[in-house]
Amino acid sequence: MASRKKVAVGMSGGIDSTITALLLKGKGYEVTGLTMKIWSGSMACNAVRSGCYGPGEASDIEDAKKAAARLGIDHFVIDLCEEYGGTVLDYFGSEYTEGRTPNPCVMCNAKIKFGSFIEKARSSGIPFDLFATGHYARIRYDAGSGRYMLLRGMDRSKDQSYFLHRLSQGQLSQVMFPLGEYSKEDVRKLALEAGLSEYLEKRESQDFLEFEDYAGLLKEPPRPGNIVDTGGAVIGKHSGIAFYTVGQRRGLGLAGMKEPYYVLRIDAAKNEVVAGPKACLMNNVLVAENINWIIPFDERPDGPVQARIRSTTPPAPCSVVPETAASATVYFEVFQESITPGQSVVFYSDDVVLGGGTIIRSSSKN
């Protein structure tokens, strides 16, 4: 990669992408800043939190422009409203309508941030050899296999490899993650040393949407229906299956139960939410489809395999039985809580990301 000197950095206006650009410039790369525009302003909403999608984007774009000016690099805004709407928002609405819980960050990374964003920037005449972001993950080229490998970030508390598991070899070959070797505290220190202390105070985006009411993104209007127990008895009413997810407790409105009830599963065909005690959320088997193997499963490194069913939980020991080239059954050694259809399961061998897919269903096996 040393011979490829022009690097475009995806800049969000936050500390991580700003320090990414700073580090690369310090290493002698010719750096250009790029920022995505994905908010079309076509729907009315009230922003109540920091998120990726919402009216607060205009402020983030201005922050990115200011950061680029502080660093003395060119900056361009790439309009991806149409591409984002047709890919991420359509996916988001469809999944919730079908009773599944989507993972828009995974879809955005694979299709938009490391896909359309790069392609449209280049077609606009912006020259660059490599694309870098502020993700806490690492890429390593394995000469033996001729394959690029995705690894967890060194800072386990910030590791974002879970959200990157759908990247292809072509994408990994042109991507850099300079922060993968750093901790968040290291990044904060670098910002202070560079006189960029104002970025330490900016709130980081932790959510997909800046607003709470996402009914306008759904494929069809929400339909009220029944909340039932595991035996099928009606125990309450829901306002639309799109507003519920596996493991949810709040908002069920189930008074007088002997113990707290949680969403166990969602039956889109019947327009029902199935609820029950927390013990019923525990499963140790899942089926995953649409798996992207960064490393073919039969070529994986020797040693145990682990899997994560969400970004906030550590990888758990498991065995994986491929059913087809892109589907598998996963058996966990320890029961997992709230395995959620629509979310991603990501497979690891120590620090190496083997790949990941979409959870279809879960069950228990003694």
Secondary structure, DSSP 4 states (H G I P E B T S, - for coil): -TT--EEEEE--SSHHHHHHHHHHHHTT-EEEEEEEE-----S-----S-EEESTTHHHHHHHHHHHHHHHT-EEEEEE-HHHHIIIIIHHHHHHHHTT----HHHHIIIIIIIIIHHHHHHHTT---SEEE---SEEEEEETTTTEEEEEE-SSTTT--GGGGTT--HHHHTTEE-GGGGS-HHHHHHHHHHTT-GGGGSSPPP-EEESSS--GGGSSS----EEEE-TTS-EEEEES-GGG--TT--TT---TT-SS--EEEEEETTTTEEEEE-GGGGEEEEEEEEEEEESS-GGGPPSS-EEEESSTTS--EEEEEEEEETTEEEEEEEEEEE---TTSEEEEEETTEEEEEEEEEEEE---
